[in-house]
Amino acid sequence: MFVLGIDPGVSRCGYGVVTRAKVGMTATAAGVLTTPKDDPLPGRLASLNRDLRALLAEFHPDVVVVERVFFQTNVRTAMSVGQASGLALAAAAEAGCQVAQYTANEVKQAVTGYGAATKEQVQRMVQSLLSLPDRPKPPDAADALALALCHLAMAPLQARVAAATTGGAR
């Protein structure tokens, strides 16, 4: 399975591609898409949209995992994250990818075993799980890799639950 994780944001949008093979999981790519803070918002969103579509065209993921905005104390940040998230969800759906969403706490729980883990703890676990020589940086890229890892951990259970639910509904 080939998974693209996206940690949405208009200023900084992290991405991470993880491949699961028979032998384990590997990070294929990770980085951050940025837009100039001084540019008007519509132009920044258009630029981010182009960059997200380019990622999808380059990597052809089976699944795109986008962080679900669950709670934000800063309304301005929540709006920005929501706008970037919407672009990522729409681009993935348009590309025909399966789409999944997880909250930050769900990701931290799946990757570190603790839903309130720090950024550094997430980075260290992503490094360990993907056998990377160094902690992935910046944190946006590490979070995107963690999103992909979360889905790879959760997808088998979700598939079994779905099969049991539809099998029992006859």
Chimera marker file (.cmm) of the C-alpha trace (Angstrom):
<marker_set name="trace">
<marker id="1" x="0.000" y="0.000" z="0.000" r="1" g="1" b="0" radius="0.5"/>
<marker id="2" x="1.215" y="3.446" z="-0.965" r="1" g="1" b="0" radius="0.5"/>
<marker id="3" x="-0.053" y="6.214" z="1.362" r="1" g="1" b="0" radius="0.5"/>
<marker id="4" x="0.291" y="9.997" z="1.094" r="1" g="1" b="0" radius="0.5"/>
<marker id="5" x="-0.156" y="11.790" z="4.411" r="1" g="1" b="0" radius="0.5"/>
<marker id="6" x="-1.020" y="15.489" z="4.388" r="1" g="1" b="0" radius="0.5"/>
<marker id="7" x="-0.696" y="17.805" z="7.389" r="1" g="1" b="0" radius="0.5"/>
<marker id="8" x="-2.753" y="20.715" z="6.018" r="1" g="1" b="0" radius="0.5"/>
<marker id="9" x="-1.929" y="24.374" z="6.296" r="1" g="1" b="0" radius="0.5"/>
<marker id="10" x="-1.901" y="27.317" z="3.907" r="1" g="1" b="0" radius="0.5"/>
<marker id="11" x="1.509" y="28.649" z="4.991" r="1" g="1" b="0" radius="0.5"/>
<marker id="12" x="3.061" y="25.225" z="5.587" r="1" g="1" b="0" radius="0.5"/>
<marker id="13" x="1.474" y="22.025" z="4.297" r="1" g="1" b="0" radius="0.5"/>
<marker id="14" x="3.414" y="18.913" z="5.248" r="1" g="1" b="0" radius="0.5"/>
<marker id="15" x="3.412" y="15.794" z="3.099" r="1" g="1" b="0" radius="0.5"/>
<marker id="16" x="4.840" y="12.343" z="3.569" r="1" g="1" b="0" radius="0.5"/>
<marker id="17" x="4.684" y="9.238" z="1.407" r="1" g="1" b="0" radius="0.5"/>
<marker id="18" x="4.990" y="5.831" z="3.049" r="1" g="1" b="0" radius="0.5"/>
<marker id="19" x="5.061" y="2.477" z="1.308" r="1" g="1" b="0" radius="0.5"/>
<marker id="20" x="4.162" y="-0.736" z="3.099" r="1" g="1" b="0" radius="0.5"/>
<marker id="21" x="5.828" y="-3.801" z="1.669" r="1" g="1" b="0" radius="0.5"/>
<marker id="22" x="6.082" y="-7.383" z="2.917" r="1" g="1" b="0" radius="0.5"/>
<marker id="23" x="9.304" y="-6.539" z="4.744" r="1" g="1" b="0" radius="0.5"/>
<marker id="24" x="8.187" y="-3.305" z="6.432" r="1" g="1" b="0" radius="0.5"/>
<marker id="25" x="7.484" y="0.335" z="5.789" r="1" g="1" b="0" radius="0.5"/>
<marker id="26" x="9.640" y="2.918" z="4.063" r="1" g="1" b="0" radius="0.5"/>
<marker id="27" x="9.401" y="6.667" z="3.614" r="1" g="1" b="0" radius="0.5"/>
<marker id="28" x="9.439" y="7.436" z="-0.089" r="1" g="1" b="0" radius="0.5"/>
<marker id="29" x="9.246" y="11.221" z="0.239" r="1" g="1" b="0" radius="0.5"/>
<marker id="30" x="8.549" y="13.936" z="2.784" r="1" g="1" b="0" radius="0.5"/>
<marker id="31" x="8.558" y="17.680" z="2.749" r="1" g="1" b="0" radius="0.5"/>
<marker id="32" x="6.598" y="20.879" z="3.098" r="1" g="1" b="0" radius="0.5"/>
<marker id="33" x="4.655" y="22.895" z="0.545" r="1" g="1" b="0" radius="0.5"/>
<marker id="34" x="4.784" y="26.613" z="1.352" r="1" g="1" b="0" radius="0.5"/>
<marker id="35" x="3.049" y="29.761" z="0.190" r="1" g="1" b="0" radius="0.5"/>
<marker id="36" x="4.240" y="33.345" z="0.762" r="1" g="1" b="0" radius="0.5"/>
<marker id="37" x="2.480" y="34.849" z="3.789" r="1" g="1" b="0" radius="0.5"/>
<marker id="38" x="2.318" y="38.281" z="2.151" r="1" g="1" b="0" radius="0.5"/>
<marker id="39" x="0.452" y="37.071" z="-0.964" r="1" g="1" b="0" radius="0.5"/>
<marker id="40" x="-3.354" y="37.378" z="-1.123" r="1" g="1" b="0" radius="0.5"/>
<marker id="41" x="-5.203" y="34.306" z="0.170" r="1" g="1" b="0" radius="0.5"/>
<marker id="42" x="-6.868" y="33.327" z="-3.142" r="1" g="1" b="0" radius="0.5"/>
<marker id="43" x="-3.477" y="33.170" z="-4.863" r="1" g="1" b="0" radius="0.5"/>
<marker id="44" x="-1.974" y="31.181" z="-2.003" r="1" g="1" b="0" radius="0.5"/>
<marker id="45" x="-4.838" y="28.671" z="-2.161" r="1" g="1" b="0" radius="0.5"/>
<marker id="46" x="-4.454" y="28.365" z="-5.941" r="1" g="1" b="0" radius="0.5"/>
<marker id="47" x="-0.722" y="27.739" z="-5.526" r="1" g="1" b="0" radius="0.5"/>
<marker id="48" x="-1.307" y="25.137" z="-2.815" r="1" g="1" b="0" radius="0.5"/>
<marker id="49" x="-3.946" y="23.459" z="-4.965" r="1" g="1" b="0" radius="0.5"/>
<marker id="50" x="-1.477" y="23.183" z="-7.888" r="1" g="1" b="0" radius="0.5"/>
<marker id="51" x="1.213" y="21.778" z="-5.588" r="1" g="1" b="0" radius="0.5"/>
<marker id="52" x="-1.152" y="19.184" z="-4.078" r="1" g="1" b="0" radius="0.5"/>
<marker id="53" x="-2.286" y="18.059" z="-7.533" r="1" g="1" b="0" radius="0.5"/>
<marker id="54" x="1.355" y="17.795" z="-8.610" r="1" g="1" b="0" radius="0.5"/>
<marker id="55" x="2.096" y="15.549" z="-5.596" r="1" g="1" b="0" radius="0.5"/>
<marker id="56" x="-0.828" y="13.301" z="-6.492" r="1" g="1" b="0" radius="0.5"/>
<marker id="57" x="0.309" y="13.116" z="-10.122" r="1" g="1" b="0" radius="0.5"/>
<marker id="58" x="3.893" y="12.362" z="-9.119" r="1" g="1" b="0" radius="0.5"/>
<marker id="59" x="3.247" y="9.680" z="-6.498" r="1" g="1" b="0" radius="0.5"/>
<marker id="60" x="-0.119" y="8.121" z="-7.481" r="1" g="1" b="0" radius="0.5"/>
<marker id="61" x="-0.961" y="7.062" z="-3.899" r="1" g="1" b="0" radius="0.5"/>
<marker id="62" x="-3.504" y="4.354" z="-3.117" r="1" g="1" b="0" radius="0.5"/>
<marker id="63" x="-4.733" y="6.364" z="-0.135" r="1" g="1" b="0" radius="0.5"/>
<marker id="64" x="-4.501" y="10.018" z="0.884" r="1" g="1" b="0" radius="0.5"/>
<marker id="65" x="-4.704" y="10.682" z="4.616" r="1" g="1" b="0" radius="0.5"/>
<marker id="66" x="-5.514" y="14.217" z="5.745" r="1" g="1" b="0" radius="0.5"/>
<marker id="67" x="-5.430" y="15.426" z="9.329" r="1" g="1" b="0" radius="0.5"/>
<marker id="68" x="-8.956" y="16.135" z="10.541" r="1" g="1" b="0" radius="0.5"/>
<marker id="69" x="-9.345" y="19.473" z="12.272" r="1" g="1" b="0" radius="0.5"/>
<marker id="70" x="-10.857" y="18.470" z="15.586" r="1" g="1" b="0" radius="0.5"/>
<marker id="71" x="-10.315" y="21.467" z="17.837" r="1" g="1" b="0" radius="0.5"/>
<marker id="72" x="-8.486" y="24.745" z="17.498" r="1" g="1" b="0" radius="0.5"/>
<marker id="73" x="-8.336" y="27.553" z="20.022" r="1" g="1" b="0" radius="0.5"/>
<marker id="74" x="-7.175" y="30.011" z="17.336" r="1" g="1" b="0" radius="0.5"/>
<marker id="75" x="-10.076" y="30.608" z="14.921" r="1" g="1" b="0" radius="0.5"/>
<marker id="76" x="-7.805" y="32.120" z="12.266" r="1" g="1" b="0" radius="0.5"/>
<marker id="77" x="-5.563" y="29.050" z="12.304" r="1" g="1" b="0" radius="0.5"/>
<marker id="78" x="-8.577" y="26.742" z="12.201" r="1" g="1" b="0" radius="0.5"/>
<marker id="79" x="-9.925" y="28.514" z="9.115" r="1" g="1" b="0" radius="0.5"/>
<marker id="80" x="-6.569" y="28.305" z="7.359" r="1" g="1" b="0" radius="0.5"/>
<marker id="81" x="-6.154" y="24.616" z="8.178" r="1" g="1" b="0" radius="0.5"/>
<marker id="82" x="-9.742" y="23.960" z="7.091" r="1" g="1" b="0" radius="0.5"/>
<marker id="83" x="-9.171" y="25.651" z="3.739" r="1" g="1" b="0" radius="0.5"/>
<marker id="84" x="-6.002" y="23.660" z="3.066" r="1" g="1" b="0" radius="0.5"/>
<marker id="85" x="-7.694" y="20.471" z="4.238" r="1" g="1" b="0" radius="0.5"/>
<marker id="86" x="-10.578" y="21.035" z="1.836" r="1" g="1" b="0" radius="0.5"/>
<marker id="87" x="-8.178" y="21.468" z="-1.068" r="1" g="1" b="0" radius="0.5"/>
<marker id="88" x="-6.368" y="18.238" z="-0.176" r="1" g="1" b="0" radius="0.5"/>
<marker id="89" x="-9.598" y="16.260" z="0.218" r="1" g="1" b="0" radius="0.5"/>
<marker id="90" x="-11.008" y="17.529" z="-3.084" r="1" g="1" b="0" radius="0.5"/>
<marker id="91" x="-7.774" y="16.934" z="-5.011" r="1" g="1" b="0" radius="0.5"/>
<marker id="92" x="-7.490" y="13.387" z="-3.643" r="1" g="1" b="0" radius="0.5"/>
<marker id="93" x="-11.102" y="12.559" z="-4.473" r="1" g="1" b="0" radius="0.5"/>
<marker id="94" x="-10.729" y="14.027" z="-7.956" r="1" g="1" b="0" radius="0.5"/>
<marker id="95" x="-7.608" y="11.895" z="-8.493" r="1" g="1" b="0" radius="0.5"/>
<marker id="96" x="-9.637" y="8.797" z="-7.593" r="1" g="1" b="0" radius="0.5"/>
<marker id="97" x="-7.747" y="8.073" z="-4.384" r="1" g="1" b="0" radius="0.5"/>
<marker id="98" x="-9.244" y="6.525" z="-1.295" r="1" g="1" b="0" radius="0.5"/>
<marker id="99" x="-9.369" y="9.241" z="1.380" r="1" g="1" b="0" radius="0.5"/>
<marker id="100" x="-9.060" y="8.885" z="5.154" r="1" g="1" b="0" radius="0.5"/>
<marker id="101" x="-8.962" y="11.400" z="7.995" r="1" g="1" b="0" radius="0.5"/>
<marker id="102" x="-7.655" y="11.170" z="11.551" r="1" g="1" b="0" radius="0.5"/>
<marker id="103" x="-7.408" y="13.723" z="14.325" r="1" g="1" b="0" radius="0.5"/>
<marker id="104" x="-4.003" y="14.680" z="15.715" r="1" g="1" b="0" radius="0.5"/>
<marker id="105" x="-4.754" y="12.734" z="18.911" r="1" g="1" b="0" radius="0.5"/>
<marker id="106" x="-5.677" y="9.594" z="16.927" r="1" g="1" b="0" radius="0.5"/>
<marker id="107" x="-2.406" y="9.874" z="15.006" r="1" g="1" b="0" radius="0.5"/>
<marker id="108" x="-0.345" y="10.371" z="18.165" r="1" g="1" b="0" radius="0.5"/>
<marker id="109" x="-2.075" y="7.405" z="19.830" r="1" g="1" b="0" radius="0.5"/>
<marker id="110" x="-1.439" y="5.131" z="16.837" r="1" g="1" b="0" radius="0.5"/>
<marker id="111" x="2.181" y="6.175" z="16.333" r="1" g="1" b="0" radius="0.5"/>
<marker id="112" x="3.449" y="6.759" z="19.876" r="1" g="1" b="0" radius="0.5"/>
<marker id="113" x="0.883" y="4.985" z="22.045" r="1" g="1" b="0" radius="0.5"/>
<marker id="114" x="0.042" y="8.295" z="23.770" r="1" g="1" b="0" radius="0.5"/>
<marker id="115" x="-2.611" y="10.678" z="22.421" r="1" g="1" b="0" radius="0.5"/>
<marker id="116" x="-0.964" y="13.751" z="23.947" r="1" g="1" b="0" radius="0.5"/>
<marker id="117" x="2.559" y="13.060" z="22.668" r="1" g="1" b="0" radius="0.5"/>
<marker id="118" x="4.819" y="16.004" z="21.887" r="1" g="1" b="0" radius="0.5"/>
<marker id="119" x="6.056" y="16.918" z="18.401" r="1" g="1" b="0" radius="0.5"/>
<marker id="120" x="9.487" y="15.575" z="19.353" r="1" g="1" b="0" radius="0.5"/>
<marker id="121" x="8.028" y="12.240" z="20.515" r="1" g="1" b="0" radius="0.5"/>
<marker id="122" x="6.140" y="11.907" z="17.228" r="1" g="1" b="0" radius="0.5"/>
<marker id="123" x="9.311" y="12.703" z="15.283" r="1" g="1" b="0" radius="0.5"/>
<marker id="124" x="11.305" y="10.094" z="17.213" r="1" g="1" b="0" radius="0.5"/>
<marker id="125" x="8.684" y="7.375" z="16.714" r="1" g="1" b="0" radius="0.5"/>
<marker id="126" x="8.358" y="8.151" z="13.005" r="1" g="1" b="0" radius="0.5"/>
<marker id="127" x="12.146" y="7.918" z="12.772" r="1" g="1" b="0" radius="0.5"/>
<marker id="128" x="12.095" y="4.565" z="14.558" r="1" g="1" b="0" radius="0.5"/>
<marker id="129" x="9.136" y="3.060" z="12.688" r="1" g="1" b="0" radius="0.5"/>
<marker id="130" x="10.555" y="4.024" z="9.291" r="1" g="1" b="0" radius="0.5"/>
<marker id="131" x="14.190" y="3.245" z="10.212" r="1" g="1" b="0" radius="0.5"/>
<marker id="132" x="15.299" y="6.741" z="9.254" r="1" g="1" b="0" radius="0.5"/>
<marker id="133" x="18.857" y="7.833" z="10.073" r="1" g="1" b="0" radius="0.5"/>
<marker id="134" x="17.618" y="11.165" z="11.502" r="1" g="1" b="0" radius="0.5"/>
<marker id="135" x="14.397" y="12.572" z="12.916" r="1" g="1" b="0" radius="0.5"/>
<marker id="136" x="12.232" y="13.834" z="10.062" r="1" g="1" b="0" radius="0.5"/>
<marker id="137" x="12.159" y="17.616" z="9.894" r="1" g="1" b="0" radius="0.5"/>
<marker id="138" x="10.404" y="19.961" z="9.854" r="1" g="1" b="0" radius="0.5"/>
<marker id="139" x="7.589" y="18.833" z="12.186" r="1" g="1" b="0" radius="0.5"/>
<marker id="140" x="5.011" y="19.321" z="9.386" r="1" g="1" b="0" radius="0.5"/>
<marker id="141" x="6.728" y="16.607" z="7.320" r="1" g="1" b="0" radius="0.5"/>
<marker id="142" x="7.033" y="14.341" z="10.374" r="1" g="1" b="0" radius="0.5"/>
<marker id="143" x="3.324" y="14.831" z="11.109" r="1" g="1" b="0" radius="0.5"/>
<marker id="144" x="2.443" y="13.929" z="7.517" r="1" g="1" b="0" radius="0.5"/>
<marker id="145" x="4.523" y="10.743" z="7.748" r="1" g="1" b="0" radius="0.5"/>
<marker id="146" x="2.798" y="9.987" z="11.060" r="1" g="1" b="0" radius="0.5"/>
<marker id="147" x="-0.602" y="10.371" z="9.360" r="1" g="1" b="0" radius="0.5"/>
<marker id="148" x="0.422" y="7.791" z="6.756" r="1" g="1" b="0" radius="0.5"/>
<marker id="149" x="1.730" y="5.442" z="9.473" r="1" g="1" b="0" radius="0.5"/>
<marker id="150" x="-1.503" y="5.861" z="11.447" r="1" g="1" b="0" radius="0.5"/>
<marker id="151" x="-3.545" y="4.787" z="8.444" r="1" g="1" b="0" radius="0.5"/>
<marker id="152" x="-1.315" y="1.805" z="7.775" r="1" g="1" b="0" radius="0.5"/>
<marker id="153" x="-1.850" y="0.737" z="11.399" r="1" g="1" b="0" radius="0.5"/>
<marker id="154" x="-5.607" y="1.394" z="11.425" r="1" g="1" b="0" radius="0.5"/>
<marker id="155" x="-6.668" y="0.252" z="7.932" r="1" g="1" b="0" radius="0.5"/>
<marker id="156" x="-6.573" y="-3.514" z="8.611" r="1" g="1" b="0" radius="0.5"/>
<marker id="157" x="-8.758" y="-3.124" z="11.710" r="1" g="1" b="0" radius="0.5"/>
<marker id="158" x="-11.157" y="-0.808" z="9.880" r="1" g="1" b="0" radius="0.5"/>
<marker id="159" x="-11.448" y="-3.336" z="7.041" r="1" g="1" b="0" radius="0.5"/>
<marker id="160" x="-12.231" y="-6.161" z="9.487" r="1" g="1" b="0" radius="0.5"/>
<marker id="161" x="-14.861" y="-4.065" z="11.262" r="1" g="1" b="0" radius="0.5"/>
<marker id="162" x="-16.452" y="-3.083" z="7.944" r="1" g="1" b="0" radius="0.5"/>
<marker id="163" x="-16.497" y="-6.726" z="6.794" r="1" g="1" b="0" radius="0.5"/>
<marker id="164" x="-18.025" y="-7.889" z="10.070" r="1" g="1" b="0" radius="0.5"/>
<marker id="165" x="-20.628" y="-5.121" z="9.953" r="1" g="1" b="0" radius="0.5"/>
<marker id="166" x="-21.744" y="-5.814" z="6.403" r="1" g="1" b="0" radius="0.5"/>
<marker id="167" x="-21.533" y="-9.565" z="6.921" r="1" g="1" b="0" radius="0.5"/>
<marker id="168" x="-23.745" y="-9.371" z="9.994" r="1" g="1" b="0" radius="0.5"/>
<marker id="169" x="-26.323" y="-7.117" z="8.309" r="1" g="1" b="0" radius="0.5"/>
<marker id="170" x="-27.735" y="-9.829" z="6.051" r="1" g="1" b="0" radius="0.5"/>
<link id1="1" id2="2" r="1" g="1" b="0" radius="0.2"/>
<link id1="2" id2="3" r="1" g="1" b="0" radius="0.2"/>
<link id1="3" id2="4" r="1" g="1" b="0" radius="0.2"/>
<link id1="4" id2="5" r="1" g="1" b="0" radius="0.2"/>
<link id1="5" id2="6" r="1" g="1" b="0" radius="0.2"/>
<link id1="6" id2="7" r="1" g="1" b="0" radius="0.2"/>
<link id1="7" id2="8" r="1" g="1" b="0" radius="0.2"/>
<link id1="8" id2="9" r="1" g="1" b="0" radius="0.2"/>
<link id1="9" id2="10" r="1" g="1" b="0" radius="0.2"/>
<link id1="10" id2="11" r="1" g="1" b="0" radius="0.2"/>
<link id1="11" id2="12" r="1" g="1" b="0" radius="0.2"/>
<link id1="12" id2="13" r="1" g="1" b="0" radius="0.2"/>
<link id1="13" id2="14" r="1" g="1" b="0" radius="0.2"/>
<link id1="14" id2="15" r="1" g="1" b="0" radius="0.2"/>
<link id1="15" id2="16" r="1" g="1" b="0" radius="0.2"/>
<link id1="16" id2="17" r="1" g="1" b="0" radius="0.2"/>
<link id1="17" id2="18" r="1" g="1" b="0" radius="0.2"/>
<link id1="18" id2="19" r="1" g="1" b="0" radius="0.2"/>
<link id1="19" id2="20" r="1" g="1" b="0" radius="0.2"/>
<link id1="20" id2="21" r="1" g="1" b="0" radius="0.2"/>
<link id1="21" id2="22" r="1" g="1" b="0" radius="0.2"/>
<link id1="22" id2="23" r="1" g="1" b="0" radius="0.2"/>
<link id1="23" id2="24" r="1" g="1" b="0" radius="0.2"/>
<link id1="24" id2="25" r="1" g="1" b="0" radius="0.2"/>
<link id1="25" id2="26" r="1" g="1" b="0" radius="0.2"/>
<link id1="26" id2="27" r="1" g="1" b="0" radius="0.2"/>
<link id1="27" id2="28" r="1" g="1" b="0" radius="0.2"/>
<link id1="28" id2="29" r="1" g="1" b="0" radius="0.2"/>
<link id1="29" id2="30" r="1" g="1" b="0" radius="0.2"/>
<link id1="30" id2="31" r="1" g="1" b="0" radius="0.2"/>
<link id1="31" id2="32" r="1" g="1" b="0" radius="0.2"/>
<link id1="32" id2="33" r="1" g="1" b="0" radius="0.2"/>
<link id1="33" id2="34" r="1" g="1" b="0" radius="0.2"/>
<link id1="34" id2="35" r="1" g="1" b="0" radius="0.2"/>
<link id1="35" id2="36" r="1" g="1" b="0" radius="0.2"/>
<link id1="36" id2="37" r="1" g="1" b="0" radius="0.2"/>
<link id1="37" id2="38" r="1" g="1" b="0" radius="0.2"/>
<link id1="38" id2="39" r="1" g="1" b="0" radius="0.2"/>
<link id1="39" id2="40" r="1" g="1" b="0" radius="0.2"/>
<link id1="40" id2="41" r="1" g="1" b="0" radius="0.2"/>
<link id1="41" id2="42" r="1" g="1" b="0" radius="0.2"/>
<link id1="42" id2="43" r="1" g="1" b="0" radius="0.2"/>
<link id1="43" id2="44" r="1" g="1" b="0" radius="0.2"/>
<link id1="44" id2="45" r="1" g="1" b="0" radius="0.2"/>
<link id1="45" id2="46" r="1" g="1" b="0" radius="0.2"/>
<link id1="46" id2="47" r="1" g="1" b="0" radius="0.2"/>
<link id1="47" id2="48" r="1" g="1" b="0" radius="0.2"/>
<link id1="48" id2="49" r="1" g="1" b="0" radius="0.2"/>
<link id1="49" id2="50" r="1" g="1" b="0" radius="0.2"/>
<link id1="50" id2="51" r="1" g="1" b="0" radius="0.2"/>
<link id1="51" id2="52" r="1" g="1" b="0" radius="0.2"/>
<link id1="52" id2="53" r="1" g="1" b="0" radius="0.2"/>
<link id1="53" id2="54" r="1" g="1" b="0" radius="0.2"/>
<link id1="54" id2="55" r="1" g="1" b="0" radius="0.2"/>
<link id1="55" id2="56" r="1" g="1" b="0" radius="0.2"/>
<link id1="56" id2="57" r="1" g="1" b="0" radius="0.2"/>
<link id1="57" id2="58" r="1" g="1" b="0" radius="0.2"/>
<link id1="58" id2="59" r="1" g="1" b="0" radius="0.2"/>
<link id1="59" id2="60" r="1" g="1" b="0" radius="0.2"/>
<link id1="60" id2="61" r="1" g="1" b="0" radius="0.2"/>
<link id1="61" id2="62" r="1" g="1" b="0" radius="0.2"/>
<link id1="62" id2="63" r="1" g="1" b="0" radius="0.2"/>
<link id1="63" id2="64" r="1" g="1" b="0" radius="0.2"/>
<link id1="64" id2="65" r="1" g="1" b="0" radius="0.2"/>
<link id1="65" id2="66" r="1" g="1" b="0" radius="0.2"/>
<link id1="66" id2="67" r="1" g="1" b="0" radius="0.2"/>
<link id1="67" id2="68" r="1" g="1" b="0" radius="0.2"/>
<link id1="68" id2="69" r="1" g="1" b="0" radius="0.2"/>
<link id1="69" id2="70" r="1" g="1" b="0" radius="0.2"/>
<link id1="70" id2="71" r="1" g="1" b="0" radius="0.2"/>
<link id1="71" id2="72" r="1" g="1" b="0" radius="0.2"/>
<link id1="72" id2="73" r="1" g="1" b="0" radius="0.2"/>
<link id1="73" id2="74" r="1" g="1" b="0" radius="0.2"/>
<link id1="74" id2="75" r="1" g="1" b="0" radius="0.2"/>
<link id1="75" id2="76" r="1" g="1" b="0" radius="0.2"/>
<link id1="76" id2="77" r="1" g="1" b="0" radius="0.2"/>
<link id1="77" id2="78" r="1" g="1" b="0" radius="0.2"/>
<link id1="78" id2="79" r="1" g="1" b="0" radius="0.2"/>
<link id1="79" id2="80" r="1" g="1" b="0" radius="0.2"/>
<link id1="80" id2="81" r="1" g="1" b="0" radius="0.2"/>
<link id1="81" id2="82" r="1" g="1" b="0" radius="0.2"/>
<link id1="82" id2="83" r="1" g="1" b="0" radius="0.2"/>
<link id1="83" id2="84" r="1" g="1" b="0" radius="0.2"/>
<link id1="84" id2="85" r="1" g="1" b="0" radius="0.2"/>
<link id1="85" id2="86" r="1" g="1" b="0" radius="0.2"/>
<link id1="86" id2="87" r="1" g="1" b="0" radius="0.2"/>
<link id1="87" id2="88" r="1" g="1" b="0" radius="0.2"/>
<link id1="88" id2="89" r="1" g="1" b="0" radius="0.2"/>
<link id1="89" id2="90" r="1" g="1" b="0" radius="0.2"/>
<link id1="90" id2="91" r="1" g="1" b="0" radius="0.2"/>
<link id1="91" id2="92" r="1" g="1" b="0" radius="0.2"/>
<link id1="92" id2="93" r="1" g="1" b="0" radius="0.2"/>
<link id1="93" id2="94" r="1" g="1" b="0" radius="0.2"/>
<link id1="94" id2="95" r="1" g="1" b="0" radius="0.2"/>
<link id1="95" id2="96" r="1" g="1" b="0" radius="0.2"/>
<link id1="96" id2="97" r="1" g="1" b="0" radius="0.2"/>
<link id1="97" id2="98" r="1" g="1" b="0" radius="0.2"/>
<link id1="98" id2="99" r="1" g="1" b="0" radius="0.2"/>
<link id1="99" id2="100" r="1" g="1" b="0" radius="0.2"/>
<link id1="100" id2="101" r="1" g="1" b="0" radius="0.2"/>
<link id1="101" id2="102" r="1" g="1" b="0" radius="0.2"/>
<link id1="102" id2="103" r="1" g="1" b="0" radius="0.2"/>
<link id1="103" id2="104" r="1" g="1" b="0" radius="0.2"/>
<link id1="104" id2="105" r="1" g="1" b="0" radius="0.2"/>
<link id1="105" id2="106" r="1" g="1" b="0" radius="0.2"/>
<link id1="106" id2="107" r="1" g="1" b="0" radius="0.2"/>
<link id1="107" id2="108" r="1" g="1" b="0" radius="0.2"/>
<link id1="108" id2="109" r="1" g="1" b="0" radius="0.2"/>
<link id1="109" id2="110" r="1" g="1" b="0" radius="0.2"/>
<link id1="110" id2="111" r="1" g="1" b="0" radius="0.2"/>
<link id1="111" id2="112" r="1" g="1" b="0" radius="0.2"/>
<link id1="112" id2="113" r="1" g="1" b="0" radius="0.2"/>
<link id1="113" id2="114" r="1" g="1" b="0" radius="0.2"/>
<link id1="114" id2="115" r="1" g="1" b="0" radius="0.2"/>
<link id1="115" id2="116" r="1" g="1" b="0" radius="0.2"/>
<link id1="116" id2="117" r="1" g="1" b="0" radius="0.2"/>
<link id1="117" id2="118" r="1" g="1" b="0" radius="0.2"/>
<link id1="118" id2="119" r="1" g="1" b="0" radius="0.2"/>
<link id1="119" id2="120" r="1" g="1" b="0" radius="0.2"/>
<link id1="120" id2="121" r="1" g="1" b="0" radius="0.2"/>
<link id1="121" id2="122" r="1" g="1" b="0" radius="0.2"/>
<link id1="122" id2="123" r="1" g="1" b="0" radius="0.2"/>
<link id1="123" id2="124" r="1" g="1" b="0" radius="0.2"/>
<link id1="124" id2="125" r="1" g="1" b="0" radius="0.2"/>
<link id1="125" id2="126" r="1" g="1" b="0" radius="0.2"/>
<link id1="126" id2="127" r="1" g="1" b="0" radius="0.2"/>
<link id1="127" id2="128" r="1" g="1" b="0" radius="0.2"/>
<link id1="128" id2="129" r="1" g="1" b="0" radius="0.2"/>
<link id1="129" id2="130" r="1" g="1" b="0" radius="0.2"/>
<link id1="130" id2="131" r="1" g="1" b="0" radius="0.2"/>
<link id1="131" id2="132" r="1" g="1" b="0" radius="0.2"/>
<link id1="132" id2="133" r="1" g="1" b="0" radius="0.2"/>
<link id1="133" id2="134" r="1" g="1" b="0" radius="0.2"/>
<link id1="134" id2="135" r="1" g="1" b="0" radius="0.2"/>
<link id1="135" id2="136" r="1" g="1" b="0" radius="0.2"/>
<link id1="136" id2="137" r="1" g="1" b="0" radius="0.2"/>
<link id1="137" id2="138" r="1" g="1" b="0" radius="0.2"/>
<link id1="138" id2="139" r="1" g="1" b="0" radius="0.2"/>
<link id1="139" id2="140" r="1" g="1" b="0" radius="0.2"/>
<link id1="140" id2="141" r="1" g="1" b="0" radius="0.2"/>
<link id1="141" id2="142" r="1" g="1" b="0" radius="0.2"/>
<link id1="142" id2="143" r="1" g="1" b="0" radius="0.2"/>
<link id1="143" id2="144" r="1" g="1" b="0" radius="0.2"/>
<link id1="144" id2="145" r="1" g="1" b="0" radius="0.2"/>
<link id1="145" id2="146" r="1" g="1" b="0" radius="0.2"/>
<link id1="146" id2="147" r="1" g="1" b="0" radius="0.2"/>
<link id1="147" id2="148" r="1" g="1" b="0" radius="0.2"/>
<link id1="148" id2="149" r="1" g="1" b="0" radius="0.2"/>
<link id1="149" id2="150" r="1" g="1" b="0" radius="0.2"/>
<link id1="150" id2="151" r="1" g="1" b="0" radius="0.2"/>
<link id1="151" id2="152" r="1" g="1" b="0" radius="0.2"/>
<link id1="152" id2="153" r="1" g="1" b="0" radius="0.2"/>
<link id1="153" id2="154" r="1" g="1" b="0" radius="0.2"/>
<link id1="154" id2="155" r="1" g="1" b="0" radius="0.2"/>
<link id1="155" id2="156" r="1" g="1" b="0" radius="0.2"/>
<link id1="156" id2="157" r="1" g="1" b="0" radius="0.2"/>
<link id1="157" id2="158" r="1" g="1" b="0" radius="0.2"/>
<link id1="158" id2="159" r="1" g="1" b="0" radius="0.2"/>
<link id1="159" id2="160" r="1" g="1" b="0" radius="0.2"/>
<link id1="160" id2="161" r="1" g="1" b="0" radius="0.2"/>
<link id1="161" id2="162" r="1" g="1" b="0" radius="0.2"/>
<link id1="162" id2="163" r="1" g="1" b="0" radius="0.2"/>
<link id1="163" id2="164" r="1" g="1" b="0" radius="0.2"/>
<link id1="164" id2="165" r="1" g="1" b="0" radius="0.2"/>
<link id1="165" id2="166" r="1" g="1" b="0" radius="0.2"/>
<link id1="166" id2="167" r="1" g="1" b="0" radius="0.2"/>
<link id1="167" id2="168" r="1" g="1" b="0" radius="0.2"/>
<link id1="168" id2="169" r="1" g="1" b="0" radius="0.2"/>
<link id1="169" id2="170" r="1" g="1" b="0" radius="0.2"/>
</marker_set>
